[in-house]
Amino acid sequence: MNEVINTINSRVSLRRYDSCEISNDDLEKIIESAIKAPTAGNMMMYSILKITDEKIKETLSETCDNQPFIKNAKVILIFLADLQKWYDYFEVCEVENIKAPGMNDFMLGIDDAIIACQNAVVAAESLGIGSCYIGDIMENYEKHKELLNLPDYTFPAAMITLGYYPKDMNKIYRERFDKQYVVFENTYKKLDEDELKNMFKHKEEDMPKTNPYGAKNFGELIYNRKTNADFSFEMDRSIKEWIKQFTK
């Protein structure tokens, strides 16, 4: 395999970081790689927040589902779907009858932001800098909007923590689903009961015998740990608030 594929395949989510600060040179390489990502119509409907302020990192570690490792990251990057700049530019250009950004713009902005974010993740990995995606940035709408000074036509689509791998790091790779259950030829295939059981077989086998939810199988475990958890309801509430500006 070539170097790029090796880099992608060697990555794991990193939640413990070396004490060494990320060099400005490495950080610039990561950000430049993000900016080179594919973008809809070359419009770059996103912005990147580079979080270095310790107080903001501390707050994010609390508002993003109380995960202390977040504040220990050397740098945090937040990728915003950003239609505000385009809307403001149209006003500067005195465009007549400007249409406010809609859900189509919202979705394209999310695409742009997440694609750029993944470019940053791969670039960081190639430099020995680990990362972890934090989906909880979509929660706590009111707090994050104020904390990050976010205008109406923006949305925090992705957040990553960054730091060099510790010297004693032992990477543990999580097994993925077999591609026969993920890749379909031409049209979607709805999996039957046997296929679903086979798809999740390794998850069932690795499931802890005891768990705080009293779950009898992996489906019950994940439903209660993720889908039916308090943070999931908060994320749902917040996202509905974020998109109100795009659905007026």
Buried (B, 14 or more C-beta within 10 A) or exposed (E): EEEEEEBBEEBBEBBEBBEEEBEEEBBEBBBEBBBEBEBBEEBBBBBBBEBEEEEBBEBBBBBBBEBEBBBBBBBBBBBBBBBBBBBEEBEEEEEEEEEEBEEEBBBBBBBBBBBBBBBBBBBBBBBEBBBBBBBBBBBBBEBBBEBBEBBBBBBBBBBBBBBBBBEEBEEEEEEEEEEEBEEEEEEEEEEEEEEEEBBBEBBEEEBEEEEEEEBEEBBBBBBBBEEEBEBBEBBEEBEEEBEEBBEE
